[in-house]
Structures are given as C-alpha cells and as structure tokens.
Amino acid sequence: MTDFLTEKQTEALLKLETRRLPLPEGGTQTMTATRLLWKRVDLFGRAQMFTLDELVGLARMNMADTKYSFEEAFKSVVAYIDHRHF
C-alpha cells in the first residue's frame, strides 16, 4: 500500500537541513541536504543497517570511483541503499 503525502508534508520533507558528519581521520564534514535524505539516514541507523560512519566510508569510496564531491557521493550512497532495501 502506498502512503500519499499532502503538499504541506511534501514541502516539509524538501526543506534543507545541515548536519556535521564525522570523518574517519577526525573532524567533521558539514553537509546540507533535504530532510527526506536525513530521515533515510536516521532510518538506516535505527534499522541497524548502516552506521553514520559506514555511510561516510561508503561515500568516500564512491568519491574515489566517480570523482563526485563528498555531498554528491553521500547522497548517491543513501539513494542507492534506499532503492535496494526499501
């Protein structure tokens, strides 16, 4: 069954939110994305599928393979996981 969102709910998910992501060597990477993307990231953690550290690691591997920026690579990884598992 498909859940339909109201226009207001859709607009809320498309608002931008900024978070600081931990990097393996220390420090953080600031990233801005839609609330929808962050909801998926949080879901992966709650479902014990991928930790934030693992997602950052996958994004960095994706960067090396594709020449994407960190933000593009991170978004690509989240989209891929979301498509494969949900």
C-alpha positions as a Markdown table, in Angstrom:
| # | Residue | x | y | z |
|---|---|---|---|---|
| 1 | Met | 0.0 | 0.0 | 0.0 |
| 2 | Thr | 1.3 | 3.5 | -0.9 |
| 3 | Asp | 1.0 | 6.3 | 1.5 |
| 4 | Phe | 0.2 | 9.7 | -0.1 |
| 5 | Leu | 1.6 | 12.9 | 1.4 |
| 6 | Thr | -0.2 | 16.2 | 1.5 |
| 7 | Glu | 1.5 | 19.2 | -0.2 |
| 8 | Lys | 2.5 | 20.5 | 3.2 |
| 9 | Gln | 4.1 | 17.2 | 4.2 |
| 10 | Thr | 6.0 | 17.1 | 0.9 |
| 11 | Glu | 7.2 | 20.7 | 1.3 |
| 12 | Ala | 8.4 | 19.9 | 4.9 |
| 13 | Leu | 10.5 | 16.9 | 3.6 |
| 14 | Leu | 12.1 | 19.1 | 0.9 |
| 15 | Lys | 13.3 | 21.7 | 3.3 |
| 16 | Leu | 17.1 | 21.8 | 3.8 |
| 17 | Glu | 18.9 | 20.8 | 7.0 |
| 18 | Thr | 22.6 | 21.0 | 7.7 |
| 19 | Arg | 24.4 | 18.3 | 9.7 |
| 20 | Arg | 28.0 | 17.7 | 10.7 |
| 21 | Leu | 29.2 | 14.2 | 9.7 |
| 22 | Pro | 32.2 | 12.6 | 11.5 |
| 23 | Leu | 35.2 | 11.8 | 9.4 |
| 24 | Pro | 37.4 | 8.8 | 10.0 |
| 25 | Glu | 40.6 | 10.8 | 10.5 |
| 26 | Gly | 38.8 | 13.1 | 12.9 |
| 27 | Gly | 37.0 | 16.3 | 12.3 |
| 28 | Thr | 33.7 | 16.7 | 10.6 |
| 29 | Gln | 32.2 | 17.4 | 7.2 |
| 30 | Thr | 29.3 | 19.9 | 7.1 |
| 31 | Met | 26.6 | 18.8 | 4.7 |
| 32 | Thr | 23.3 | 20.3 | 3.7 |
| 33 | Ala | 20.5 | 18.1 | 2.3 |
| 34 | Thr | 16.8 | 17.7 | 2.3 |
| 35 | Arg | 15.0 | 16.5 | 5.5 |
| 36 | Leu | 14.0 | 13.5 | 3.4 |
| 37 | Leu | 17.6 | 12.4 | 2.9 |
| 38 | Trp | 18.3 | 12.8 | 6.7 |
| 39 | Lys | 15.2 | 10.8 | 7.5 |
| 40 | Arg | 16.5 | 7.9 | 5.4 |
| 41 | Val | 20.0 | 8.2 | 7.1 |
| 42 | Asp | 18.3 | 8.1 | 10.5 |
| 43 | Leu | 16.2 | 5.1 | 9.4 |
| 44 | Phe | 19.3 | 3.2 | 8.3 |
| 45 | Gly | 20.8 | 3.7 | 11.7 |
| 46 | Arg | 17.6 | 2.7 | 13.6 |
| 47 | Ala | 17.3 | -0.4 | 11.5 |
| 48 | Gln | 20.9 | -1.2 | 12.3 |
| 49 | Met | 21.7 | -1.4 | 8.6 |
| 50 | Phe | 24.4 | 1.2 | 8.3 |
| 51 | Thr | 26.0 | 3.5 | 10.9 |
| 52 | Leu | 26.8 | 7.1 | 10.0 |
| 53 | Asp | 30.5 | 6.2 | 10.0 |
| 54 | Glu | 29.8 | 3.4 | 7.5 |
| 55 | Leu | 27.8 | 5.7 | 5.2 |
| 56 | Val | 30.6 | 8.3 | 5.3 |
| 57 | Gly | 33.1 | 5.5 | 4.4 |
| 58 | Leu | 31.0 | 4.3 | 1.5 |
| 59 | Ala | 30.6 | 7.9 | 0.3 |
| 60 | Arg | 34.4 | 8.4 | 0.3 |
| 61 | Met | 34.8 | 5.2 | -1.7 |
| 62 | Asn | 32.2 | 6.5 | -4.1 |
| 63 | Met | 34.1 | 9.7 | -4.4 |
| 64 | Ala | 37.3 | 7.9 | -5.4 |
| 65 | Asp | 35.3 | 5.8 | -8.1 |
| 66 | Thr | 33.2 | 8.6 | -9.5 |
| 67 | Lys | 35.0 | 11.9 | -8.9 |
| 68 | Tyr | 31.9 | 13.2 | -7.1 |
| 69 | Ser | 32.1 | 15.8 | -4.4 |
| 70 | Phe | 31.5 | 14.5 | -0.9 |
| 71 | Glu | 27.9 | 15.7 | -0.9 |
| 72 | Glu | 27.2 | 14.1 | -4.2 |
| 73 | Ala | 28.8 | 10.9 | -3.2 |
| 74 | Phe | 26.9 | 10.7 | 0.1 |
| 75 | Lys | 23.6 | 11.5 | -1.5 |
| 76 | Ser | 24.3 | 8.8 | -4.1 |
| 77 | Val | 25.1 | 6.2 | -1.5 |
| 78 | Val | 21.9 | 7.0 | 0.5 |
| 79 | Ala | 19.8 | 6.8 | -2.6 |
| 80 | Tyr | 21.3 | 3.5 | -3.7 |
| 81 | Ile | 20.8 | 1.9 | -0.3 |
| 82 | Asp | 17.2 | 3.3 | -0.1 |
| 83 | His | 16.4 | 1.9 | -3.5 |
| 84 | Arg | 17.9 | -1.5 | -2.8 |
| 85 | His | 16.3 | -2.0 | 0.7 |
| 86 | Phe | 13.0 | -0.1 | 0.7 |
